[in-house]
């Protein structure tokens, strides 16, 4: 798929690719790029690719790193429950929907730098086995790291964020939030009023948490 290829729809459901998946500068202008439950044995190169509608990578296994520098996502983008060898999302623009990385296992380093996420992103329940760097991104909606686990360092540097959720998250290394600006709510736990309200019955909390689920 390398080069300036243009495709209406692409279906790679349950596909096994033993080498690299190269979509460098490709454009999927139709309804869907579908690759759920797929296996990519090498690197996944999405640099400068344009996904005009849904991009579906749920339950995929990407053994190598996912490089999406300069990619644009215009529709819903699902990576939930996948295994990704490492990720570089520098200069990514997500226009109309959040990026969904809920319950993803990242085996390598993760970098989001100079991104523009107009509808935010969720990494709820994600597992980061190497360093995580979020730097100089502009996020115009909720950025959710609730219940994520970072085994090493988490750097959130020079970020511009609105709402930021860190409910139940764990960072085993250093967490660094220097020079970041938060213009909305920053939540490391439930606020006191919500906690007291539900001490006797926690069932209604399901609705509260459900808005952070990727599915």
Secondary structure, 3 states (H helix, E strand, C coil): CCCCCEECCEECCCCEECCCEECCCCEECCCEEECCCCEECCCEECCCCEECCEEECCCCEECCCEECCCCEECCCEECCCCEECCEECCCCEECCCCEECCCCEECCCEEEECCEECCCEECCCCEECCCEEEECCEECCCEECCCCEECCCEEEECCEECCEECCCCEECCCEECCCCEECCCEECCCCHHHHHHCCCCCCCHHHHHHCCCCC
